[in-house]
Amino acid sequence: MDAARNDKVLIEALNLGTGAALRIKQAVLVALGIGALIAAAKLKVPVPGSPVAVNMATFAVLSIGAAYGPRLGLTTIMGYMILGTLGFDVFQSSTAELNGVSYMMGSTGGYLVGYVLATLALGLLARRGWDRSMIWMAVAMLIGNVLLYVPGLLWLGQLYGWDQPILAWGLTPFLLGDGLKLLLAALLLPALWKLVGDARG
């Protein structure tokens, strides 16, 4: 990919303007992104025998990272994390009783770290034009998933002990779903680029 020619991300192709108008639109995008992350986290399906449920949060995290780029994507995911830290019910299984830092230090804590890493990575890869191609977007999503799972699994092992079936809890039940989400994103992002036109020269 030609980084010099493909330096814009999808959201920048919408010509958001400059100055105060740009900042207002960026704030709205951050708010919408946080809302999408909350909604996606709450669309969950429990996995028998695993402390981690399947949801659409990983799809939202990776797609927002790619569409928003590294700076706006990171702002969005950090805004989401800050709300969670303050005790708002924004995470997959957070409740009125279990929220904030206490929740974040539980079984999903490592995956939350992975969210931040994956958002940044997808934004940087999109900045290089990887989101314009189905194949490259699939590779970017695969990289993002690795960045999600590595800290997630390491934290599960630290939390529950490495004598437990960590991979069976935190990886293998989710591979099929993540494969489908990867395929969806690999189709969606390039298709959206075709709709807005080639804004990268």
GUSEVO-999270 format. One line per field, with one value per residue (C-alpha): residue in one letter; x, y, z. Coordinates in steps of 0.5 Angstrom, whole numbers. Example, Ala and Ser with C-alpha at 12.3 -4.5 7.8 and 13.67 -1.06 7.14 Angstrom:
residues 2
rest	[a/s] .
east	[25/27] .
north	[-9/-2] .
up	[16/14] .
This chain:
residues 201
rest	[m/d/a/a/r/n/d/k/v/l/i/e/a/l/n/l/g/t/g/a/a/l/r/i/k/q/a/v/l/v/a/l/g/i/g/a/l/i/a/a/a/k/l/k/v/p/v/p/g/s/p/v/a/v/n/m/a/t/f/a/v/l/s/i/g/a/a/y/g/p/r/l/g/l/t/t/i/m/g/y/m/i/l/g/t/l/g/f/d/v/f/q/s/s/t/a/e/l/n/g/v/s/y/m/m/g/s/t/g/g/y/l/v/g/y/v/l/a/t/l/a/l/g/l/l/a/r/r/g/w/d/r/s/m/i/w/m/a/v/a/m/l/i/g/n/v/l/l/y/v/p/g/l/l/w/l/g/q/l/y/g/w/d/q/p/i/l/a/w/g/l/t/p/f/l/l/g/d/g/l/k/l/l/l/a/a/l/l/l/p/a/l/w/k/l/v/g/d/a/r/g] .
east	[0/2/2/4/-2/-7/-7/-14/-19/-26/-29/-24/-27/-34/-31/-32/-30/-25/-24/-30/-35/-30/-29/-37/-37/-31/-35/-41/-37/-34/-41/-44/-38/-38/-46/-44/-39/-44/-50/-45/-42/-49/-51/-48/-49/-46/-42/-43/-36/-33/-33/-33/-39/-39/-42/-41/-36/-30/-33/-35/-28/-24/-29/-29/-21/-21/-26/-24/-17/-12/-13/-21/-21/-17/-21/-27/-25/-21/-28/-31/-26/-27/-34/-33/-28/-33/-38/-43/-46/-42/-39/-41/-43/-43/-49/-51/-47/-41/-38/-32/-25/-28/-31/-25/-20/-25/-24/-25/-20/-15/-19/-21/-13/-14/-19/-15/-9/-13/-17/-10/-7/-13/-13/-6/-7/-13/-8/-4/-10/-11/-19/-19/-18/-22/-16/-12/-18/-18/-11/-12/-18/-14/-8/-13/-16/-9/-8/-15/-13/-6/-8/-14/-11/-5/-10/-15/-8/-6/-13/-15/-8/-5/-7/-14/-17/-15/-16/-22/-25/-22/-21/-23/-31/-30/-26/-32/-36/-30/-28/-35/-34/-28/-31/-36/-31/-27/-33/-36/-31/-28/-36/-37/-30/-34/-40/-36/-31/-24/-22/-14/-12] .
north	[0/7/11/17/17/13/18/19/15/14/19/24/23/26/33/35/42/46/50/50/46/40/40/40/34/30/31/28/22/21/21/16/11/11/9/4/1/1/-2/-8/-10/-11/-15/-21/-29/-33/-38/-45/-46/-39/-33/-29/-28/-27/-20/-15/-11/-13/-12/-5/-3/-6/-2/4/4/3/8/14/13/13/19/20/12/13/19/14/8/12/16/9/7/13/12/5/7/12/7/7/1/1/-6/-13/-16/-9/-8/-3/-7/-9/-4/1/-1/-7/-10/-8/-12/-18/-23/-18/-14/-16/-15/-8/-7/-10/-6/0/-3/-6/1/4/-1/-1/6/6/1/5/11/6/5/-2/-1/0/-7/-13/-18/-12/-11/-18/-18/-12/-15/-21/-17/-13/-20/-22/-15/-17/-24/-23/-19/-22/-29/-27/-23/-29/-34/-29/-28/-36/-39/-43/-49/-47/-48/-41/-42/-46/-40/-34/-36/-43/-41/-35/-36/-38/-31/-27/-30/-28/-21/-21/-23/-17/-12/-14/-13/-7/-2/-3/-2/4/7/6/10/16/16/15/21/19/21] .
up	[0/-2/5/2/-3/2/8/10/14/12/16/13/6/9/9/16/15/19/26/30/26/25/33/34/29/32/38/35/32/39/42/37/37/45/44/39/43/49/45/42/48/51/45/48/48/54/53/57/61/60/64/58/53/46/43/38/42/38/31/34/37/30/25/29/29/22/20/25/25/30/34/33/35/41/43/42/46/52/53/53/58/62/63/65/70/73/74/68/66/59/59/57/64/68/73/78/83/79/75/75/77/80/74/70/74/73/67/62/64/59/53/55/55/48/46/46/43/37/36/35/31/26/26/24/18/16/15/10/6/9/9/2/0/2/3/7/11/13/15/19/23/24/27/31/34/36/40/43/45/47/53/55/55/59/64/65/66/71/75/75/74/68/71/68/61/59/52/52/56/53/46/42/43/40/34/29/31/30/23/21/24/21/14/15/17/11/6/10/10/3/1/5/1/-6/-3/-1/-7/-7/-3/-2/-9] .
